[in-house]
């Protein structure tokens, strides 16, 4: 008589599904590092950069938030963000 061991129900039902088994390219299946790819197949994780218009919009929003806040701590945090955006905008040639 055959001795029956513990059954792993996850492995039992997923072993015949697509994607089961060893993968050829480990980098594509690393779940800790997500890959974002555009329509051309290029990795866009490095290419994401905020546009100038978006920075200006965020600058105006932060200035308004800073004007109407009652918290000194938030006021200083907003000022730090505003200074950071202004430095980034000074680096851009328009």
N, C-alpha and C positions, 0 to 999 in steps of 0.2 A: 504494500500500500504506500502511496506517495504522501510525503509529509507536506502539508499546506502551510506556507509562511504568511506573513502579513501582506495584505493586498493594498497597493497604493492606487486609490481610485482615480487620482489625477493622471497618473501615468497610464493607467489602464485605458482610459477613454481618449487620451490625447496622442497616443503613440502613432496612430495612423493618420493624423491630420497633417495638412501641409505645414511646412516649417519645422516639423519634428526632426530631431536628430542633430548631428553636428553641422555647423555652418562652415562654409569655405572661407569667408572673410570675416574675421572676428570684429573688425572695426564697425561693420554695418549692423551688427547685432548687439553692440554694447548698450545695454539699457540705461546705464548711468550717464552716458553722453548722448544726448538727443541730437539728431541731425535734422537740419532744416534745409531743404533744397528748393530752389526756384524752378520755374518751368523749363529752363534750359539745362537743368541737372547740376547747376553750380551750387556749391555750399555757400549759403548766405549768412552764416553765423558771424563771419568776420566783416561782411560787407554792410551790415546794418549800421547806418549812421543817420542821425537826426537831420532833417532838412533845415535850411535857414528859416523858412517861413514858420516851421513848427517851433523852432527855438524862439523866434520873436513872439509868437502866440503865448508860449509858456512864460516868457519874460513879462509880458503884460499881465498875464494871470497872476503870477507871483507878486508883482508890484501891487495889484489890487488886493490880493489876500493880505499882504503886509500892511497895507493902509488900514484895513478894517479889523485886524486882529487885536485882541485885548491881552494877549499873552506875550510877555517880553521874550520868552524862550522861542516861541514860534517866530516872532519878529526877527530874531537873530538867525534862525534857520533859513527863513525866506531870504534874508540878506545874503547869506552864504551862497544859496542857489543862484540868486540874481547875479552875484559877482562871478560865479563860475560860468554862467551863460554868457555874460558880457565878455569875459576873456576868450571864450570859444568864438564869439562873433568877431572879435578884434583880429583873430588869426585868419579869418576867411577873407579872401580878396573878392570884392564885388565889383 
